[in-house]
């Protein structure tokens, strides 16, 4: 069964600008939370351009990491920059993982499940391909209550336009992004010793131009929304977001916090 991904993807470099810098910063904290250590086989579901998988492989004790993503563009990008023989990336569907039962010691997914329409199915698939005693873990953004940069954008969009209101509602009501969503899905999938927590990072921007640049790209929901606007509407939105960024001071560096929900459970 195919589970289409709602994340707009077209370019690996664009993803790195839009979300890659966030995922690279979150990855080591998430790996520590999931307690992925030792000579293990790890599956990274929704690997994107490979930042989590690459961080996993920085541990020389990790035997192998297989990254899987629905986007052929991202998989090609990840394979092209990969220089580690323990790493491999392939195209595949989170809702129908192309691996036998108990193929991996651990299965992880970072910043992906909120874009999978049937996320519960993806969780069950992650459990299926993980051996008994192995860990299944995931992270998703707390988009409504814990992602300041995203809140600045969507609140501005919602203030200016009814379509912006709808875009904000869609962003804040995605599956697996609200309190308790992940833990509930993990228990429903039959995982044991379920723990849900939060992890917070900070992201620095050199200027408003640096902050706004991903919005002018093609990757993800923010850029997708901006791409629907005419020139005047886009300029109005940019001006309002800029006011939020400046926040009473001159343009320059800013640092914003972002919180992710994280969960882990053991395959019985």
Backbone as CSV, one residue per row, in Angstrom:
resi,resn,N_x,N_y,N_z,CA_x,CA_y,CA_z,C_x,C_y,C_z
1,UNK,0.851,-1.205,0.000,0.000,0.000,0.000,0.878,1.244,0.000
2,UNK,0.623,2.140,-0.899,1.427,3.355,-0.994,0.859,4.440,-0.092
3,UNK,1.726,5.061,0.684,1.335,6.169,1.548,2.038,7.414,1.048
4,UNK,1.345,8.251,0.308,1.959,9.432,-0.292,2.419,10.400,0.786
5,UNK,3.531,11.057,0.530,4.098,12.041,1.431,3.600,13.422,1.031
6,UNK,3.141,14.215,2.008,2.603,15.539,1.717,3.673,16.624,1.705
7,UNK,4.926,16.253,1.910,6.007,17.232,1.891,6.448,17.447,0.452
8,UNK,6.401,18.684,-0.008,6.797,18.998,-1.377,8.311,18.891,-1.495
9,UNK,8.791,18.060,-2.423,10.234,17.854,-2.570,10.622,17.940,-4.036
10,UNK,11.677,18.693,-4.327,12.108,18.813,-5.717,13.613,18.953,-5.864
11,UNK,14.319,19.316,-4.774,15.739,19.624,-4.922,16.463,19.399,-3.599
12,UNK,17.553,18.632,-3.627,18.295,18.342,-2.413,18.918,19.568,-1.785
13,UNK,19.515,20.429,-2.592,20.101,21.653,-2.051,19.023,22.547,-1.436
14,UNK,17.849,22.564,-2.062,16.746,23.342,-1.515,16.302,22.823,-0.166
15,UNK,16.274,21.496,-0.021,15.908,20.911,1.271,16.932,21.283,2.335
16,UNK,18.195,21.240,1.969,19.236,21.592,2.931,19.062,23.023,3.425
17,UNK,18.688,23.928,2.534,18.452,25.315,2.924,17.210,25.431,3.789
18,UNK,16.157,24.677,3.432,14.875,24.806,4.112,14.852,24.084,5.456
19,UNK,15.295,22.826,5.508,15.181,22.038,6.730,16.467,21.327,7.121
20,UNK,17.405,21.177,6.203,18.609,20.417,6.499,19.387,20.940,7.690
21,UNK,19.505,22.255,7.814,20.281,22.788,8.927,19.611,22.512,10.264
22,UNK,18.272,22.439,10.258,17.543,22.072,11.473,17.760,20.597,11.808
23,UNK,17.629,19.732,10.807,17.742,18.296,11.069,19.151,17.919,11.514
24,UNK,20.167,18.565,10.964,21.537,18.278,11.398,21.735,18.620,12.869
25,UNK,21.095,19.680,13.321,21.251,20.078,14.721,20.445,19.174,15.658
26,UNK,19.297,18.718,15.203,18.463,17.856,16.042,18.989,16.423,16.104
27,UNK,19.624,15.959,15.038,19.986,14.540,14.908,20.766,13.977,16.097
28,UNK,21.856,14.600,16.552,22.605,13.984,17.659,21.807,13.897,18.949
29,UNK,20.952,14.881,19.211,20.106,14.830,20.407,19.098,13.693,20.302
30,UNK,18.529,13.518,19.126,17.555,12.456,18.903,18.207,11.077,19.033
31,UNK,19.387,10.907,18.475,20.091,9.625,18.571,20.389,9.292,20.029
32,UNK,20.786,10.306,20.789,21.059,10.087,22.213,19.783,9.677,22.947
33,UNK,18.675,10.340,22.638,17.400,9.976,23.261,17.007,8.549,22.910
34,UNK,17.136,8.187,21.636,16.744,6.851,21.189,17.690,5.772,21.691
35,UNK,18.870,6.170,22.148,19.870,5.246,22.683,20.304,4.231,21.631
36,UNK,20.618,4.762,20.434,21.083,3.920,19.330,22.601,3.818,19.417
37,UNK,23.087,2.697,19.919,24.529,2.508,20.075,24.895,1.071,19.720
38,UNK,26.179,0.834,19.547,26.672,-0.520,19.344,26.656,-0.968,17.904
39,UNK,27.063,-2.209,17.691,27.167,-2.778,16.343,25.785,-3.206,15.867
40,UNK,25.063,-2.259,15.314,23.662,-2.499,14.978,23.365,-2.134,13.527
41,UNK,22.244,-2.670,13.064,21.697,-2.323,11.750,20.527,-1.380,11.992
42,UNK,20.586,-0.196,11.405,19.573,0.825,11.653,18.875,1.191,10.351
43,UNK,17.555,1.337,10.423,16.759,1.832,9.299,16.316,3.254,9.601
44,UNK,16.550,4.154,8.659,16.118,5.555,8.765,14.976,5.763,7.774
45,UNK,13.759,5.855,8.299,12.561,5.972,7.460,12.281,7.450,7.184
46,UNK,12.203,7.803,5.900,12.044,9.203,5.529,13.355,9.938,5.711
47,UNK,14.411,9.397,5.127,15.772,9.883,5.399,16.061,11.248,4.795
48,UNK,15.228,11.717,3.857,15.512,12.990,3.215,16.871,12.968,2.534
49,UNK,17.672,13.975,2.800,18.999,14.073,2.188,20.078,13.360,2.992
50,UNK,19.679,12.639,4.044,20.605,11.759,4.739,21.270,12.304,5.978
51,UNK,20.754,13.374,6.569,21.438,13.974,7.709,21.414,13.094,8.952
52,UNK,20.271,12.485,9.264,20.206,11.603,10.427,21.068,10.364,10.210
53,UNK,20.973,9.766,9.030,21.766,8.571,8.733,23.257,8.866,8.831
54,UNK,23.674,10.007,8.324,25.086,10.384,8.384,25.538,10.583,9.821
55,UNK,24.684,11.178,10.630,25.015,11.370,12.043,25.110,10.024,12.759
56,UNK,24.197,9.111,12.452,24.275,7.766,13.028,25.605,7.105,12.685
57,UNK,26.021,7.234,11.437,27.245,6.587,10.971,28.505,7.239,11.524
58,UNK,28.373,8.395,12.172,29.549,9.001,12.797,30.030,8.172,13.985
59,UNK,29.173,7.274,14.470,29.560,6.316,15.505,30.198,5.112,14.817
60,UNK,31.487,4.874,14.995,32.152,3.773,14.284,31.636,2.397,14.673
61,UNK,30.887,2.313,15.773,30.355,1.025,16.207,29.082,0.631,15.460
62,UNK,28.480,1.579,14.758,27.275,1.273,13.982,27.674,0.446,12.766
63,UNK,27.017,-0.706,12.593,27.399,-1.618,11.509,26.910,-1.137,10.154
64,UNK,25.643,-0.707,10.086,25.092,-0.262,8.805,23.866,0.594,9.047
65,UNK,23.643,1.526,8.143,22.452,2.372,8.170,21.847,2.366,6.777
66,UNK,20.578,2.029,6.703,19.850,2.058,5.437,18.836,3.193,5.508
67,UNK,18.975,4.168,4.607,18.033,5.269,4.530,17.017,5.036,3.431
68,UNK,15.774,5.358,3.713,14.690,5.162,2.745,13.846,6.420,2.675
69,UNK,13.531,6.862,1.459,12.703,8.046,1.287,11.858,7.899,0.027
70,UNK,10.681,8.513,0.040,9.793,8.464,-1.118,10.304,9.332,-2.260
71,UNK,11.148,10.312,-1.933,11.655,11.249,-2.939,12.920,10.714,-3.601
72,UNK,12.832,10.391,-4.884,14.018,9.950,-5.621,15.070,11.055,-5.678
73,UNK,14.628,12.302,-5.695,15.557,13.437,-5.726,16.417,13.468,-4.472
74,UNK,15.792,13.302,-3.310,16.544,13.319,-2.059,17.469,12.108,-1.950
75,UNK,16.987,10.944,-2.379,17.807,9.733,-2.318,19.044,9.877,-3.202
76,UNK,18.859,10.415,-4.402,19.996,10.626,-5.298,20.993,11.591,-4.672
77,UNK,20.499,12.641,-4.042,21.363,13.622,-3.386,22.158,12.962,-2.261
78,UNK,21.473,12.157,-1.440,22.135,11.493,-0.316,23.199,10.517,-0.800
79,UNK,22.880,9.735,-1.821,23.857,8.780,-2.345,25.051,9.481,-2.979
80,UNK,24.794,10.609,-3.635,25.871,11.324,-4.328,26.902,11.882,-3.349
81,UNK,26.461,12.332,-2.203,27.417,12.920,-1.262,27.946,11.908,-0.236
82,UNK,27.432,10.688,-0.254,27.843,9.686,0.718,29.220,9.105,0.379
83,UNK,30.082,8.999,1.384,31.410,8.404,1.191,31.647,7.258,2.176
84,UNK,30.612,6.820,2.862,30.728,5.788,3.894,30.085,4.501,3.393
85,UNK,30.867,3.428,3.312,30.360,2.156,2.789,29.277,1.550,3.678
86,UNK,29.185,1.985,4.926,28.144,1.458,5.820,26.786,2.088,5.562
87,UNK,26.776,3.158,4.790,25.547,3.892,4.501,25.013,3.536,3.124
88,UNK,23.692,3.450,3.011,23.058,3.260,1.715,21.677,3.875,1.725
89,UNK,21.250,4.411,0.593,19.963,5.098,0.504,19.168,4.547,-0.670
90,UNK,17.866,4.399,-0.489,17.017,3.878,-1.549,15.641,4.507,-1.481
91,UNK,14.962,4.486,-2.625,13.588,4.980,-2.700,12.656,3.919,-2.133
92,UNK,11.690,4.343,-1.339,10.736,3.405,-0.772,9.622,4.119,-0.044
93,UNK,8.594,3.357,0.298,7.365,3.867,0.885,7.309,3.510,2.365
94,UNK,7.128,4.503,3.224,7.057,4.260,4.664,5.900,3.349,5.038
95,UNK,4.857,3.331,4.229,3.697,2.499,4.521,3.797,1.093,3.993
96,UNK,4.850,0.776,3.271,5.066,-0.572,2.735,6.570,-0.786,2.625
97,UNK,7.228,-0.899,3.753,8.687,-0.984,3.771,9.159,-2.242,3.044
98,UNK,10.107,-2.104,2.114,10.525,-3.227,1.270,11.580,-4.114,1.932
99,UNK,11.307,-4.508,3.174,12.253,-5.325,3.925,11.508,-6.446,4.641
100,UNK,12.163,-7.588,4.832,11.541,-8.685,5.581,11.344,-8.312,7.050
101,UNK,10.526,-9.088,7.732,10.328,-8.900,9.165,11.668,-8.995,9.896
102,UNK,11.805,-8.190,10.955,12.966,-8.259,11.848,14.298,-8.098,11.116
103,UNK,14.324,-7.222,10.110,15.549,-7.007,9.326,16.553,-6.093,10.016
104,UNK,16.082,-5.284,10.962,16.936,-4.261,11.565,16.907,-4.369,13.084
105,UNK,17.974,-3.871,13.695,18.018,-3.803,15.155,17.199,-2.628,15.672
106,UNK,17.196,-1.541,14.908,16.449,-0.350,15.302,15.882,0.318,14.050
107,UNK,14.745,0.983,14.213,14.166,1.787,13.128,13.856,3.170,13.679
108,UNK,14.275,4.197,12.947,14.089,5.572,13.402,13.485,6.410,12.277
109,UNK,12.855,7.506,12.671,12.268,8.428,11.698,12.282,9.819,12.312
110,UNK,12.840,10.785,11.603,12.977,12.128,12.164,12.361,13.170,11.239
111,UNK,11.378,13.898,11.758,10.747,15.024,11.065,10.040,14.583,9.788
112,UNK,9.401,13.416,9.838,8.756,12.854,8.655,7.303,12.476,8.902
113,UNK,7.011,11.830,10.031,5.695,11.219,10.220,4.553,12.222,10.140
114,UNK,4.822,13.488,10.452,3.752,14.481,10.373,3.308,14.739,8.941
115,UNK,4.106,14.303,7.969,3.756,14.490,6.562,3.216,13.216,5.916
116,UNK,3.094,12.151,6.682,2.590,10.880,6.161,1.106,10.772,6.500
117,UNK,0.222,10.754,5.501,-1.219,10.744,5.785,-1.658,9.583,6.664
118,UNK,-1.110,8.393,6.452,-1.431,7.233,7.279,-0.217,6.895,8.138
119,UNK,0.090,7.816,9.035,1.295,7.670,9.847,1.242,6.433,10.729
120,UNK,0.059,6.057,11.217,-0.053,4.862,12.054,0.429,3.621,11.307
121,UNK,0.129,3.557,10.015,0.582,2.429,9.207,2.106,2.410,9.118
122,UNK,2.706,3.574,8.958,4.166,3.654,8.900,4.794,3.183,10.208
123,UNK,4.183,3.534,11.339,4.701,3.086,12.634,4.640,1.569,12.740
124,UNK,3.533,0.983,12.313,3.407,-0.478,12.361,4.435,-1.147,11.453
125,UNK,4.721,-0.530,10.312,5.740,-1.071,9.426,7.135,-0.978,10.058
126,UNK,7.417,0.115,10.740,8.703,0.235,11.425,8.848,-0.851,12.488
127,UNK,7.769,-1.113,13.196,7.817,-2.192,14.185,8.049,-3.539,13.497
128,UNK,7.378,-3.784,12.396,7.473,-5.083,11.714,8.900,-5.419,11.309
129,UNK,9.628,-4.421,10.808,10.973,-4.702,10.284,12.056,-4.630,11.354
130,UNK,11.664,-4.353,12.602,12.613,-4.282,13.712,12.553,-5.567,14.529
131,UNK,13.685,-6.089,14.881,13.745,-7.357,15.620,13.177,-7.193,17.028
132,UNK,12.706,-8.285,17.642,12.292,-8.227,19.046,13.427,-7.716,19.931
133,UNK,13.090,-6.803,20.818,14.085,-6.172,21.672,14.669,-4.903,21.092
134,UNK,14.429,-4.663,19.799,14.937,-3.461,19.156,14.080,-2.244,19.454
135,UNK,14.600,-1.090,19.097,13.937,0.183,19.376,13.342,0.777,18.109
136,UNK,12.132,1.315,18.245,11.503,2.123,17.204,11.349,3.526,17.783
137,UNK,11.892,4.529,17.109,11.895,5.891,17.650,11.599,6.898,16.554
138,UNK,11.035,8.034,16.956,10.701,9.078,15.981,10.729,10.444,16.641
139,UNK,10.842,11.459,15.790,10.767,12.855,16.217,9.914,13.626,15.225
140,UNK,9.074,14.512,15.737,8.290,15.427,14.902,8.302,16.800,15.570
141,UNK,8.181,17.838,14.775,8.157,19.179,15.355,6.868,19.418,16.136
142,UNK,6.993,20.143,17.243,5.829,20.693,17.941,5.478,21.996,17.224
143,UNK,4.809,21.868,16.090,4.608,23.022,15.214,3.747,24.103,15.850
144,UNK,2.759,23.710,16.619,1.865,24.713,17.199,2.493,25.435,18.381
145,UNK,3.152,24.715,19.260,3.595,25.322,20.505,5.083,25.481,20.685
146,UNK,5.884,24.952,19.752,7.305,24.940,20.025,8.230,25.334,18.894
147,UNK,7.680,25.898,17.815,8.531,26.216,16.654,8.346,27.696,16.335
148,UNK,9.181,28.537,16.940,8.988,29.984,16.869,9.083,30.501,15.438
149,UNK,10.079,30.064,14.685,10.261,30.567,13.320,9.054,30.252,12.450
150,UNK,8.513,29.059,12.595,7.341,28.679,11.813,6.118,29.470,12.255
151,UNK,6.011,29.696,13.549,4.881,30.459,14.077,4.896,31.890,13.530
152,UNK,6.057,32.480,13.443,6.157,33.833,12.909,5.610,33.898,11.489
153,UNK,5.971,32.910,10.685,5.520,32.896,9.294,4.017,32.683,9.205
154,UNK,3.512,31.639,9.841,2.099,31.294,9.663,1.155,32.294,10.320
155,UNK,1.550,32.890,11.437,0.690,33.915,12.034,0.591,35.133,11.122
156,UNK,1.694,35.490,10.474,1.655,36.595,9.511,0.771,36.240,8.327
157,UNK,0.922,35.037,7.801,0.118,34.610,6.653,-1.361,34.587,6.996
158,UNK,-1.698,34.106,8.191,-3.101,34.015,8.595,-3.720,35.391,8.801
159,UNK,-2.929,36.344,9.227,-3.427,37.701,9.439,-3.775,38.380,8.117
160,UNK,-3.079,38.009,7.054,-3.225,38.706,5.780,-4.252,38.097,4.846
161,UNK,-4.531,36.801,5.002,-5.288,36.137,3.944,-5.987,34.898,4.493
162,UNK,-7.208,34.624,3.997,-7.941,33.443,4.433,-7.215,32.156,4.050
163,UNK,-6.561,32.167,2.901,-5.768,30.997,2.528,-4.612,30.781,3.500
164,UNK,-4.092,31.877,4.031,-3.059,31.767,5.053,-3.594,31.130,6.319
165,UNK,-4.848,31.448,6.669,-5.488,30.798,7.824,-5.576,29.297,7.612
166,UNK,-5.955,28.912,6.405,-6.071,27.478,6.113,-4.706,26.797,6.127
167,UNK,-3.697,27.490,5.606,-2.347,26.918,5.615,-1.843,26.747,7.044
168,UNK,-2.130,27.733,7.894,-1.718,27.623,9.294,-2.429,26.469,9.983
169,UNK,-3.731,26.346,9.755,-4.484,25.247,10.363,-3.932,23.893,9.934
170,UNK,-3.593,23.777,8.653,-3.033,22.515,8.159,-1.694,22.212,8.827
171,UNK,-0.876,23.244,8.997,0.447,23.046,9.596,0.357,22.631,11.056
172,UNK,-0.630,23.167,11.779,-0.695,22.935,13.220,-1.535,21.726,13.602
173,UNK,-2.178,21.092,12.638,-3.023,19.935,12.954,-2.539,18.672,12.255
174,UNK,-1.306,18.644,11.839,-0.768,17.445,11.195,-0.721,16.293,12.197
175,UNK,-0.831,15.057,11.709,-0.727,13.910,12.614,0.638,13.858,13.282
176,UNK,0.658,13.324,14.476,1.905,13.090,15.219,2.612,14.373,15.645
177,UNK,1.899,15.496,15.681,2.566,16.752,16.023,1.965,17.440,17.247
178,UNK,1.021,16.764,17.915,0.389,17.359,19.091,0.706,16.538,20.336
179,UNK,0.494,17.106,21.527,0.847,16.382,22.756,0.200,14.998,22.807
180,UNK,1.008,13.988,23.057,0.510,12.630,23.218,0.323,11.840,21.949
181,UNK,0.375,12.488,20.781,0.134,11.779,19.514,1.107,10.620,19.311
182,UNK,2.381,10.890,19.485,3.382,9.864,19.219,3.261,8.697,20.193
183,UNK,3.146,8.989,21.469,3.046,7.919,22.463,1.826,7.050,22.204
184,UNK,0.712,7.674,21.857,-0.505,6.915,21.560,-0.305,5.993,20.367
185,UNK,0.315,6.505,19.312,0.557,5.689,18.122,1.507,4.541,18.425
186,UNK,2.507,4.785,19.247,3.467,3.732,19.599,2.780,2.618,20.399
187,UNK,1.924,3.006,21.329,1.211,1.981,22.111,0.214,1.231,21.239
188,UNK,-0.468,1.939,20.357,-1.420,1.283,19.455,-0.723,0.283,18.539
189,UNK,0.541,0.535,18.220,1.303,-0.371,17.360,1.851,-1.571,18.123
190,UNK,1.599,-1.617,19.431,2.036,-2.754,20.222,3.446,-2.660,20.751
191,UNK,4.018,-1.463,20.728,5.367,-1.285,21.262,5.324,-1.166,22.783
192,UNK,6.381,-1.622,23.423,6.446,-1.644,24.880,7.404,-0.572,25.393
193,UNK,7.295,-0.298,26.702,8.198,0.654,27.366,8.258,1.979,26.611
194,UNK,7.090,2.497,26.255,7.010,3.715,25.442,7.350,4.942,26.288
195,UNK,8.223,5.778,25.753,8.603,7.030,26.407,8.457,8.156,25.401
196,UNK,7.694,9.207,25.764,7.619,10.406,24.933,8.211,11.575,25.705
197,UNK,8.954,12.425,25.004,9.615,13.559,25.640,9.721,14.685,24.617
198,UNK,10.444,15.731,24.960,10.712,16.822,24.025,12.209,17.091,23.967
199,UNK,12.652,17.577,22.812,14.024,18.031,22.624,13.969,19.419,22.006
200,UNK,14.795,20.325,22.491,14.795,21.698,21.985,16.177,22.069,21.456
201,UNK,16.179,22.662,20.274,17.407,23.181,19.678,17.230,24.676,19.450
202,UNK,18.287,25.339,19.048,18.213,26.731,18.618,18.834,26.834,17.238
203,UNK,18.286,27.741,16.441,18.829,27.975,15.102,19.172,29.451,14.962
204,UNK,20.366,29.713,14.441,20.826,31.083,14.257,20.648,31.515,12.802
205,UNK,20.261,32.755,12.632,20.128,33.362,11.309,20.985,34.616,11.268
206,UNK,21.680,34.809,10.166,22.577,35.956,10.048,21.819,37.262,9.846
207,UNK,20.641,37.170,9.225,19.873,38.359,8.875,18.475,37.920,8.461
208,UNK,17.592,38.894,8.213,16.267,38.525,7.728,16.353,37.842,6.373
209,UNK,17.273,38.268,5.538,17.424,37.621,4.230,17.729,36.133,4.395
210,UNK,18.550,35.803,5.354,18.872,34.404,5.648,17.631,33.666,6.144
211,UNK,16.864,34.316,6.991,15.640,33.723,7.537,14.600,33.482,6.443
212,UNK,14.449,34.434,5.532,13.396,34.385,4.525,13.754,33.508,3.323
213,UNK,15.021,33.320,3.052,15.461,32.651,1.823,14.765,31.321,1.552
214,UNK,14.576,30.425,2.540,13.904,29.158,2.238,12.475,29.334,1.739
215,UNK,11.829,30.430,2.105,10.453,30.678,1.670,10.365,30.929,0.177
216,UNK,11.461,31.326,-0.430,11.490,31.601,-1.866,11.874,30.363,-2.679
217,UNK,12.096,29.245,-1.989,12.476,28.018,-2.680,11.273,27.204,-3.111
218,UNK,11.477,25.876,-3.189,10.413,24.981,-3.641,10.149,23.845,-2.663
219,UNK,10.887,23.808,-1.544,10.801,22.665,-0.645,9.898,22.953,0.545
220,UNK,8.963,22.053,0.813,8.181,22.115,2.022,6.955,22.996,1.947
221,UNK,6.107,22.938,2.993,4.819,23.642,2.991,4.930,25.160,2.940
222,UNK,5.930,25.738,3.610,6.065,27.198,3.612,6.338,27.710,2.207
223,UNK,7.327,27.131,1.546,7.642,27.555,0.179,6.492,27.249,-0.772
224,UNK,5.802,26.141,-0.526,4.652,25.804,-1.368,3.583,26.892,-1.260
225,UNK,3.315,27.355,-0.033,2.319,28.417,0.148,2.781,29.722,-0.497
226,UNK,4.019,30.110,-0.256,4.531,31.353,-0.846,4.451,31.292,-2.365
227,UNK,4.669,30.117,-2.925,4.614,29.954,-4.371,3.242,30.160,-4.970
228,UNK,2.192,30.103,-4.140,0.831,30.341,-4.642,0.486,31.822,-4.703
229,UNK,1.316,32.675,-4.114,0.999,34.096,-4.002,1.471,34.875,-5.221
230,UNK,0.706,35.895,-5.561,1.155,36.840,-6.567,2.240,37.735,-5.998
231,UNK,2.823,38.548,-6.857,3.959,39.378,-6.444,3.594,40.330,-5.310
232,UNK,2.424,40.980,-5.400,2.037,41.937,-4.361,1.760,41.239,-3.033
233,UNK,1.039,40.120,-3.086,0.723,39.383,-1.862,1.992,38.838,-1.216
234,UNK,2.912,38.377,-2.032,4.177,37.869,-1.491,4.960,38.997,-0.815
235,UNK,4.979,40.167,-1.435,5.694,41.303,-0.852,5.071,41.714,0.478
236,UNK,3.722,41.705,0.554,3.056,42.048,1.818,3.425,41.044,2.907
237,UNK,3.381,39.769,2.564,3.719,38.745,3.553,5.169,38.899,4.005
238,UNK,6.047,39.110,3.057,7.462,39.269,3.409,7.652,40.456,4.346
239,UNK,6.960,41.554,4.094,7.104,42.744,4.934,6.626,42.477,6.359
240,UNK,5.509,41.759,6.496,4.977,41.476,7.836,5.890,40.502,8.582
241,UNK,6.361,39.477,7.899,7.290,38.544,8.547,8.578,39.268,8.932
242,UNK,9.005,40.205,8.100,10.216,40.970,8.418,10.026,41.781,9.701
243,UNK,8.846,42.379,9.876,8.574,43.121,11.108,8.660,42.206,12.325
244,UNK,8.141,40.985,12.185,8.228,40.022,13.286,9.683,39.655,13.568
245,UNK,10.467,39.517,12.509,11.883,39.175,12.674,12.643,40.325,13.343
246,UNK,12.422,41.550,12.873,13.135,42.699,13.437,12.761,42.909,14.898
247,UNK,11.467,42.860,15.195,10.983,42.913,16.578,11.572,44.081,17.363
248,UNK,11.595,45.259,16.715,12.030,46.463,17.408,13.511,46.757,17.352
249,UNK,14.277,45.904,16.673,15.714,46.129,16.568,16.129,46.168,15.105
250,UNK,17.364,46.586,14.867,17.878,46.617,13.502,18.044,45.198,12.967
251,UNK,18.025,45.081,11.649,18.261,43.777,11.028,19.637,43.254,11.445
252,UNK,19.718,41.956,11.580,20.966,41.326,11.998,20.701,39.922,12.485
253,UNK,21.611,39.403,13.278,21.524,38.013,13.719,20.380,37.812,14.709
254,UNK,19.739,36.656,14.594,18.695,36.237,15.529,18.895,34.751,15.825
255,UNK,18.368,34.316,16.975,18.420,32.908,17.362,17.045,32.502,17.866
256,UNK,16.483,31.437,17.287,15.136,30.997,17.645,15.146,29.540,18.089
257,UNK,14.350,29.265,19.110,14.226,27.904,19.620,13.207,27.118,18.804
258,UNK,13.426,25.815,18.738,12.478,24.898,18.099,12.449,23.610,18.909
259,UNK,11.246,23.157,19.233,11.068,21.967,20.058,10.451,20.846,19.245
260,UNK,10.983,19.656,19.421,10.450,18.464,18.757,9.905,17.499,19.797
261,UNK,8.778,16.862,19.450,8.308,15.711,20.218,9.163,14.514,19.830
262,UNK,9.556,13.709,20.794,10.314,12.488,20.505,9.681,11.321,21.255
263,UNK,9.772,10.145,20.660,9.193,8.948,21.269,10.076,7.753,20.950
264,UNK,10.079,6.797,21.853,10.756,5.527,21.590,9.983,4.411,22.273
265,UNK,10.083,3.227,21.700,9.450,2.053,22.274,10.207,0.811,21.856
266,UNK,10.005,-0.250,22.597,10.707,-1.512,22.347,9.769,-2.518,21.686
267,UNK,10.295,-3.238,20.708,9.527,-4.305,20.073,9.504,-5.504,21.019
268,UNK,8.332,-5.966,21.438,8.266,-7.090,22.394,8.870,-8.369,21.815
